[in-house]
Amino acid sequence: MIKIHHIGYVVEDLQAAIPQAIATLGTGPFFLIEHMTFDETTYRGGPAEYDHSSGFAALPGGLLVELTQVHGAEPPELRAALGGARGIGHVGYVVDDQATEVARLEAQGLRAFHTGRTGPASAVWLESDWLGHHVEVLQSAPPLLEFYDSIRAAADGWDGSDPIRRRG
């Protein structure tokens, strides 16, 4: 059985949402990556573009939160799928064998519709008729795990200072 790694929320204004998340969820600091770029992005098997910014923080217990503001996406259907609704946009999993996990989820009726890859980071997004949100399956890779571990370490004993930390 896989373990939920993070919960992704779609927000209209990331800069405004971060202080609200800190106050409401008791999480922080947030690590902000603006206008993420990908080496390869697809939508339903064809080429796509996806411009978004995300802030990541750890909740007590280690579950991560990702706040995402979608700036743009092509085709328009991808924009609607990823940024059309506010609230929980996806639940993310980090797995050792992405292809096997995606195949398992597809056998349960989920459908892969979007992929993104940059260097060792690879994500497959699946849609579901019953979950009410998407599922993101990330391939485990040392740089990715190190990034997430650094977020958890920063949250441990965080004193409220430097609440937004920009990453390249």
N, C-alpha and C positions, 0 to 999 in steps of 0.2 A: 504494500500500500504506500502511495506517495504522500508526502507531507506538504501542506500549504506553506509556501515560502513567503509570499507577500500578497497584499490586497491592493489593487490599483483603483484609485478614484479619479474620475474625469472631473476637472474643475474649469470654470470659465476664466478665472484670473488666478494664476499660480501664486503671484506675489501676495495677493490678499488671502488666499487659502492657507498658506503656510502658517501665519500667526493663529488663524482659527484652529487649525489642526493641532498646533502646539497646546493651545489653551483647552481645547475640547478633549483631545485624545491623550494628552500628557506625554507626547512624543517629541523627540528632537535630540540633537539639532538635525536640520534638513540639509542634505547634500544636493545641490541644484546643478543640473546639467541642462543648459539652454540650447535650443535648436539642435537636438541630436541629429547626427548624420549617420547614414548607413552605406555600406559598400554595395549592398543589394537589398532591394525591397520588392515584394510581389503582392499582388492582389488577385485572387482566384487564378493563379498560375501565370499571370501576365505581369509585365513591369509596372511598377508603381512608385510614387513618391510619398513620403510621410515626414512632415516637419512638426516636431513637438518638443516641449520642454518638460522635464520631470524633476520632482524633488523627492528624495528618499530619506526615510527616518525609521528608527526601530522602536517598536512598542515594548513595554516591559514584557519579558519572556522571550524576546527575540524575533517575533513576527515583524516583518517589514511592512511599511506603508509607502506606496508610491502615489503621489499626486501628479496628474498629467494635464497639461494644457495643450490642446491640439491647435496648431497655428494654420495648418493646411495639409491637404492630402489629395492626391490624384490617383485614380479616378475619383469623381465626387462620391461614388458609392463607398469607397474606403473612408473618406472623411465622415460620412454619415455613420458608418459602422463603428469607428473608433472615437468619434467626438460628438456624436449627435445627441447623446443623453448624458445628463449629469448624474453623479452618484457612482456606485460601484461599476466600474467598467470591465474589470477582469480580476481573476484570481490566478496567481502565478505559482508555478512549480519549477524547481531546478532539479534536473534528472541526469543520471549518468549515461542514459541511452535514449536520446530524444526520439529517434525514429521508432523505437519499440513502444515508447509511451504514446506517441501520436497515433500509431497503429492501434494500440489498445483503446484509446479514447474514440477513435473513428469506429471501431467495432461496437462501441456502446452508443453510436448514433451522433456523436459530435462530428463537425465538418471543418477541416482546415480551410481557412480563407485568406490568411495573410502571413507572410514571413518577413523577417528582417535579419540581416547578418552584417556584422562589422567585426573584422578580425576573428578572434576566437568566440565572440558572442553571437549566438544564434537563437532566434525565437520563432516559434510557430504559434499562431493564434487560431483557436478553434471556436466555432459558434455552436450554440445549443438551443433547442426549442424549449427546454424546460428550466434551465438554470437561471435565466434572467441576467446573465453576464457572460462575457467571454472567458476562455481559459487560455493562458499563455504558458507554453512549455519551453523552458530555457535549457539549453545544453550546458551542463556543468563544465566549467573551464577555470583554471587557476586564477587568471586576472579577474574574472567575474566574482569568484568566491572571495578573493582578497578584498574587492571593493565592498561587497556586502558585509564581510567581517569588520571592516573599518567603520562602517555605519553603526554596527552593534557596539563596537568598542567605544565609539564617541558618545553613544547614548548612556553607557554605563557610568552612573555618577554625574551625568551632565548637570551643570549648575545654571543653565539658562543663558549663558553668554554665547555670543556669536551664533545666533539661531539659524542663519542661512550661510552655508559654506559652498561657494561656487567651485565646480569641477570643470575641467576642460573636456 
